[in-house]
């Protein structure tokens, strides 16, 4: 264990970038100084951030096939294990985005079980503060995080049931996960969560005695999270860290429990950031929530640049450069006139560009599974490269990157090493400061937003700093 890591209480590996900033927010809100890195940090990188109590690694495994996931996760988990941290968390989306062929959570559990050899793997997907509730193993999700949208069973959710990569056709997470792993899955159900910690420990021991290798925890209310945090912390030691899987509910549960136990400093006071206009938005999301937010912003006077994704998919380097130069010229003209800009790859799952791009990639010989991964990389990298060159030519101070699968590629194209929360904006999507040595985004304010995050007026609120 290095001197830089001796005070770390938790490390998490996120399966995409926006989900990773979600966990960053809830640890920071609990009072733990947390920095989110693009890659597993070296000792030299850790030494640049004093007083850390938690770290995250923003991965891209949500868009990977199982074999590729294993190649990525084995060294990452071993590097985190070497830090001697009590809790290691594999962070997944709170809507459990995964399938046997893409972003397999079962594969991540199997890899982690081999490396960490836990007595069991806790699985906590519920995040009541985000409108994610798990009852008798079934997941329910609000349409839009930080909004007043209706709550739907996952397999009837207007967005998740139609997700272009991992559509949800099963709300019982045990059945969903059983398609991805042969490990036995037990349930610590909603009736047991309200018991005392002592009774809960007995119930959990009984579930393990029955052979459960994975234990799914129900949760309906935020008040139930500290009890779950206590149960998880009971099984964790620096010598044998607890490997857990789930949404930022893990950070909520442990953070609330540690606060109750006075193991974290007083909750910090966050100040509203100042207005920052014009705002630059780059969206690779196909969520109807984000589509509605784009429509609202355009009605308020934002300018739009709609990327021709099919042309980007089929173009050679010269033509791609010409396209990007065209978009750059348009963006700089809008920003130069003080007008906020949204650059996007789609406006919802029905956008015709999605189908046209799929046809192009199919003609190039990609399989449907490869197309799913390729589009995330294509869109995210294009958006990141375009934003980077815009920042080289403009002083815009606040940038929004929208879209879970594309954001990881965009962040890397921007040259970001790490981010740290500086203010809350909407649950699950804090405003951050970017650390990016040698990149024009270094020191600027960045907000990474998942497709489901935010009210209709989200981009207006970010520009206003509210």
C-alpha positions in Angstrom: 0.0 0.0 0.0 1.4 3.4 -1.0 1.4 6.4 1.4 -1.0 8.1 -1.1 -3.6 5.4 -0.7 -3.5 4.7 3.1 -6.5 7.0 3.8 -8.6 5.7 1.0 -11.9 4.1 2.1 -13.4 3.1 -1.2 -12.4 2.8 -4.9 -14.8 2.2 -7.7 -14.6 1.2 -11.3 -17.4 2.7 -13.4 -18.6 0.9 -16.5 -19.1 4.3 -18.3 -18.3 8.0 -17.6 -21.6 9.5 -16.7 -22.3 6.7 -14.2 -18.9 7.3 -12.7 -19.6 11.0 -12.1 -22.8 9.9 -10.5 -20.8 7.9 -7.8 -18.4 10.8 -7.6 -21.2 13.1 -6.6 -22.6 11.0 -3.8 -19.2 10.4 -2.2 -18.4 14.1 -2.4 -21.8 15.0 -0.9 -21.1 12.6 2.0 -17.9 14.6 2.7 -15.3 12.2 1.2 -12.8 14.0 -1.0 -13.0 12.0 -4.2 -11.3 12.3 -7.6 -12.4 10.4 -10.7 -9.6 9.2 -13.0 -9.8 8.1 -16.6 -7.5 5.2 -15.9 -6.3 3.4 -12.8 -4.1 6.1 -11.2 -0.4 5.6 -10.8 1.3 6.5 -7.5 2.6 9.7 -9.1 -0.9 10.7 -10.2 -2.3 10.0 -6.7 0.4 12.1 -5.1 -1.0 15.2 -7.0 -4.3 15.0 -5.1 -3.9 15.4 -1.4 -6.3 14.2 1.2 -8.2 11.7 -0.9 -10.6 9.4 0.8 -12.1 7.8 -2.3 -11.2 7.4 -6.0 -13.0 6.3 -9.1 -11.9 5.0 -12.5 -14.2 5.8 -15.4 -14.2 2.8 -17.6 -15.9 1.9 -20.9 -17.0 -1.7 -20.2 -20.7 -1.0 -20.7 -20.1 -0.9 -24.4 -17.8 -4.0 -24.5 -18.3 -7.7 -25.3 -17.5 -10.1 -22.4 -14.1 -11.2 -23.7 -13.0 -7.6 -24.1 -14.4 -6.7 -20.6 -12.3 -9.4 -19.0 -9.1 -8.1 -20.7 -9.9 -4.7 -19.4 -11.1 -5.6 -15.9 -8.5 -8.1 -14.7 -5.6 -5.6 -14.6 -7.8 -2.8 -13.4 -9.1 -4.8 -10.5 -5.7 -6.1 -9.6 -4.3 -2.5 -9.6 -7.1 -1.4 -7.2 -6.6 -4.5 -5.0 -2.9 -3.4 -4.7 -4.0 -0.1 -3.1 -5.2 -2.0 0.1 -8.6 -0.3 0.1 -11.5 -1.8 2.2 -14.2 -1.5 -0.4 -13.9 -2.1 -4.2 -17.0 -1.3 -6.2 -17.9 -2.2 -9.8 -20.3 0.7 -10.6 -23.1 0.0 -13.1 -26.0 2.1 -14.4 -29.0 2.3 -12.1 -31.1 0.9 -14.9 -28.8 -2.2 -15.0 -27.9 -1.6 -18.7 -26.4 -4.9 -19.8 -26.9 -8.1 -21.7 -25.1 -11.4 -22.2 -23.2 -10.0 -25.2 -22.7 -6.3 -24.3 -21.7 -4.8 -20.9 -22.3 -8.1 -19.1 -22.5 -7.4 -15.4 -22.4 -11.2 -14.9 -18.9 -11.2 -16.5 -17.7 -8.4 -14.3 -18.9 -10.3 -11.2 -17.1 -13.4 -12.3 -13.8 -11.6 -12.9 -14.1 -9.7 -9.6 -14.9 -13.0 -7.7 -11.7 -14.6 -9.0 -9.5 -11.7 -8.0 -11.0 -10.7 -4.7 -12.4 -14.1 -3.5 -15.2 -12.5 -1.5 -17.5 -14.5 0.7 -20.3 -13.2 -1.5 -20.8 -10.3 -3.9 -23.4 -7.7 -2.7 -25.6 -6.3 -5.5 -27.3 -3.0 -4.8 -29.0 -1.4 -7.8 -31.7 0.7 -6.0 -30.9 4.4 -5.7 -34.0 6.0 -4.2 -32.5 9.5 -4.5 -32.3 9.0 -8.2 -35.8 7.5 -8.6 -34.5 3.9 -8.7 -36.4 1.4 -6.5 -36.0 -2.3 -6.1 -38.8 -4.3 -4.6 -38.8 -8.1 -4.3 -36.0 -8.2 -6.9 -37.9 -6.1 -9.5 -36.4 -2.7 -10.5 -38.6 0.4 -11.0 -37.2 3.6 -12.5 -38.4 7.1 -12.9 -38.4 8.5 -16.4 -35.7 11.1 -16.0 -33.4 11.6 -13.0 -33.9 14.9 -11.2 -37.3 15.2 -12.8 -40.9 14.6 -11.8 -41.4 11.8 -14.4 -43.5 8.8 -13.8 -42.0 5.6 -12.3 -42.2 2.5 -14.5 -41.3 -1.2 -14.0 -38.0 -1.5 -15.9 -39.4 -3.7 -18.7 -42.2 -1.2 -19.3 -40.0 1.9 -19.1 -40.5 4.2 -22.1 -36.8 4.6 -22.6 -35.1 1.5 -21.2 -37.4 -0.9 -22.9 -36.4 0.6 -26.2 -32.7 1.2 -25.5 -30.9 0.7 -28.8 -28.0 -1.4 -27.3 -29.4 -3.1 -24.2 -33.2 -3.0 -24.2 -34.7 -4.0 -20.9 -37.1 -7.0 -21.3 -37.0 -8.2 -17.7 -37.5 -6.3 -14.5 -36.5 -9.0 -12.1 -32.8 -8.4 -11.8 -32.2 -12.0 -10.7 -33.6 -13.3 -13.9 -31.8 -10.6 -15.9 -28.5 -11.4 -14.3 -29.0 -15.2 -14.6 -28.7 -14.8 -18.4 -25.1 -13.5 -17.8 -23.7 -15.8 -15.1 -24.3 -19.2 -13.5 -23.6 -18.0 -10.0 -26.4 -18.5 -7.5 -28.3 -15.2 -6.7 -30.0 -14.7 -3.4 -32.4 -11.9 -2.4 -32.3 -9.7 0.8 -35.9 -8.5 0.2 -37.7 -5.3 1.1 -39.3 -6.8 4.2 -35.9 -7.8 5.6 -34.3 -4.4 4.9 -36.4 -2.7 7.6 -35.2 -5.1 10.3 -32.5 -4.1 12.8 -28.9 -4.5 11.8 -28.5 -7.4 14.1 -31.5 -9.2 12.6 -30.3 -8.3 9.2 -26.9 -9.9 9.8 -28.7 -13.1 10.8 -30.9 -13.0 7.7 -27.9 -12.4 5.4 -26.0 -15.3 7.1 -28.9 -17.6 6.3 -29.0 -16.4 2.7 -25.3 -17.2 2.4 -25.7 -20.6 4.1 -28.3 -21.5 1.4 -25.5 -21.1 -1.2 -26.0 -17.6 -2.5 -22.8 -16.3 -4.2 -24.5 -13.0 -5.1 -27.0 -11.2 -2.9 -29.3 -8.6 -4.3 -30.5 -6.0 -1.8 -33.9 -4.4 -2.2 -34.4 -0.7 -1.3 -37.4 1.6 -1.6 -36.6 4.6 0.6 -33.4 6.6 1.2 -33.8 5.9 4.9 -33.1 2.2 4.3 -29.6 2.8 2.8 -27.5 3.3 5.9 -28.7 -0.1 7.2 -27.5 -1.7 4.0 -24.2 0.2 4.3 -23.7 -1.2 7.8 -24.3 -4.7 6.5 -21.8 -4.3 3.7 -19.1 -2.6 5.9 -19.3 -5.5 8.3 -17.8 -7.8 5.7 -15.0 -5.5 4.6 -11.4 -5.3 5.8 -8.2 -3.9 4.3 -6.8 -7.4 4.3 -9.8 -8.8 2.5 -11.7 -6.0 0.7 -15.4 -6.4 -0.1 -16.0 -6.5 -3.8 -19.5 -5.1 -4.5 -21.5 -4.4 -7.7 -24.3 -1.9 -8.2 -25.4 1.6 -8.9 -24.3 4.7 -6.9 -26.6 3.2 -4.3 -23.4 1.6 -2.9 -21.9 5.0 -2.4 -25.1 6.3 -0.9 -25.4 3.4 1.5 -21.8 3.5 2.7 -21.6 7.3 2.7 -24.7 7.6 4.9 -23.5 4.9 7.2 -20.0 6.4 7.5 -21.5 9.8 8.2 -23.6 8.3 11.0 -20.5 6.8 12.5 -18.5 10.1 12.3 -16.0 8.5 10.0 -16.3 11.3 7.4 -15.9 15.1 8.0 -18.9 17.3 8.1 -20.9 17.4 4.9 -19.4 20.2 2.8 -21.3 23.3 1.9 -21.8 23.7 -1.9 -22.3 27.1 -3.5 -24.2 27.7 -6.7 -21.8 28.3 -9.5 -22.1 31.5 -11.4 -23.8 31.8 -14.8 -21.6 30.7 -17.6 -22.8 31.6 -21.1 -22.5 30.7 -23.8 -22.7 27.0 -23.0 -21.3 24.3 -25.2 -23.2 21.0 -25.3 -22.1 17.8 -27.0 -24.7 15.1 -27.0 -24.3 11.5 -28.1 -27.4 10.4 -26.3 -30.4 8.8 -28.0 -32.6 9.0 -24.8 -36.1 10.6 -25.2 -35.2 12.6 -22.0 -32.2 14.2 -23.7 -34.2 14.7 -26.9 -36.7 16.7 -25.0 -34.0 18.7 -23.4 -32.5 19.5 -26.8 -35.9 20.6 -28.1 -36.4 22.9 -25.1 -33.0 24.5 -25.5 -33.5 25.1 -29.2 -36.8 26.8 -28.4 -34.9 29.1 -26.0 -32.5 30.2 -28.7 -29.7 27.6 -28.5 -28.1 26.9 -31.9 -27.8 23.3 -33.1 -25.2 21.4 -35.1 -26.5 18.0 -36.2 -23.6 15.7 -37.0 -24.0 13.6 -40.1 -23.1 10.3 -38.4 -23.6 8.2 -41.5 -21.1 10.4 -43.4 -18.6 10.1 -40.4 -19.0 6.3 -40.5 -18.2 6.0 -44.2 -15.8 8.8 -44.8 -12.1 8.5 -45.3 -9.7 10.7 -43.3 -9.8 13.6 -45.7 -13.6 13.9 -46.0 -13.9 13.5 -42.2 -11.5 16.4 -41.7 -13.6 18.5 -44.1 -16.8 17.6 -42.2 -15.2 18.5 -38.8 -13.8 21.7 -40.1 -17.3 22.7 -41.3 -18.8 21.9 -37.8 -15.9 23.8 -36.2 -16.6 26.9 -38.3 -20.3 26.8 -37.4 -19.7 26.4 -33.7 -17.1 29.1 -33.4 -19.4 31.5 -35.3 -22.3 30.8 -32.9 -20.2 31.0 -29.8 -18.5 34.1 -31.0 -21.9 35.8 -31.1 -22.6 34.7 -27.5 -25.0 32.0 -28.6 -25.0 28.6 -26.7 -24.5 25.6 -29.0 -25.7 22.0 -28.9 -23.8 19.5 -31.1 -25.7 16.2 -31.3 -25.7 12.8 -33.0 -29.4 12.1 -32.5 -32.6 13.6 -31.2 -34.1 10.4 -29.7 -34.2 6.7 -30.6 -36.3 7.5 -33.7 -33.7 9.8 -35.3 -33.2 8.6 -38.9 -29.4 9.0 -38.5 -29.3 5.9 -36.3 -30.6 3.7 -39.0 -28.6 5.3 -41.8 -25.4 4.9 -39.8 -26.2 1.3 -39.0 -26.6 0.5 -42.7 -23.2 2.1 -43.5 -21.5 0.1 -40.8 -23.3 -3.1 -41.9 -22.0 -2.5 -45.4 -18.5 -2.2 -44.1 -18.8 -5.7 -42.6 -19.6 -5.0 -39.0 -21.9 -7.4 -37.1 -24.9 -6.0 -35.2 -23.0 -6.5 -31.9 -19.9 -4.7 -33.4 -22.1 -1.9 -34.6 -23.4 -1.3 -31.1 -19.8 -0.8 -29.8 -18.6 1.0 -32.9 -21.2 3.7 -32.8 -20.4 4.6 -29.1 -16.8 4.9 -30.1 -17.5 6.8 -33.3 -19.8 9.3 -31.8 -17.9 9.8 -28.6 -14.6 10.3 -30.2 -16.0 12.6 -32.9 -17.7 14.8 -30.2 -14.6 14.8 -28.0 -12.3 15.8 -30.9 -14.6 18.5 -32.0 -15.1 20.0 -28.6 -11.3 19.9 -28.0 -10.6 21.9 -31.2 -13.4 24.3 -30.3 -11.8 25.0 -26.9 -8.4 25.6 -28.6 -10.1 28.5 -30.4 -12.7 29.8 -27.9 -12.8 30.7 -24.2 -16.1 29.0 -23.4 -15.8 27.9 -19.7 -18.6 25.4 -19.2 -19.1 22.3 -21.3 -21.8 19.6 -21.1 -21.2 16.0 -22.5 -24.5 14.0 -22.7 -24.7 10.3 -23.2 -23.6 7.4 -21.1 -22.0 5.1 -23.8 -20.4 7.9 -25.7 -19.1 10.0 -22.8 -16.1 7.8 -22.0 -14.7 8.1 -25.5 -15.4 11.9 -25.5 -13.6 12.4 -22.2 -10.5 10.5 -23.5 -10.5 12.4 -26.8 -10.5 15.6 -24.7 -7.4 14.5 -22.9 -8.9 14.5 -19.4 -6.9 12.8 -16.7 -9.3 13.3 -13.9 -12.3 15.3 -12.7 -13.4 16.5 -9.3 -16.9 17.8 -8.2 -17.2 21.5 -7.5 -20.9 21.9 -7.2 -24.2 19.9 -7.5 -26.5 20.7 -10.4 -28.9 17.8 -10.9 -28.9 14.4 -9.0 -26.3 12.2 -10.7 -24.6 14.9 -12.8 -22.4 17.3 -10.8 -20.5 20.2 -12.1 -16.8 19.2 -12.2 -13.4 20.8 -12.7 -11.3 19.0 -15.4 -7.7 18.1 -14.8 -6.2 17.6 -18.3 -2.5 18.4 -18.6 -1.6 19.7 -22.1 -5.3 19.9 -23.1 -7.4 23.1 -23.6 -10.1 21.6 -21.3 -7.7 21.7 -18.4 -9.2 23.8 -15.6 -12.6 24.3 -17.3 -15.9 23.3 -15.9 -17.4 20.1 -17.3 -20.7 18.4 -16.7 -21.2 14.8 -17.8 -24.9 13.9 -18.1 -26.4 10.4 -18.6 -29.3 10.2 -21.1 -31.9 9.8 -18.4 -30.7 12.7 -16.2 -32.4 16.1 -15.7 -35.5 18.1 -16.2 -36.7 19.4 -19.6 -34.9 22.7 -18.9 -31.6 21.0 -17.9 -29.3 22.8 -20.3 -30.7 26.2 -19.3 -30.1 25.3 -15.6 -26.5 24.3 -16.3 -25.9 27.6 -18.2 -27.4 29.5 -15.3 -25.4 27.5 -12.7 -28.5 26.4 -10.8 
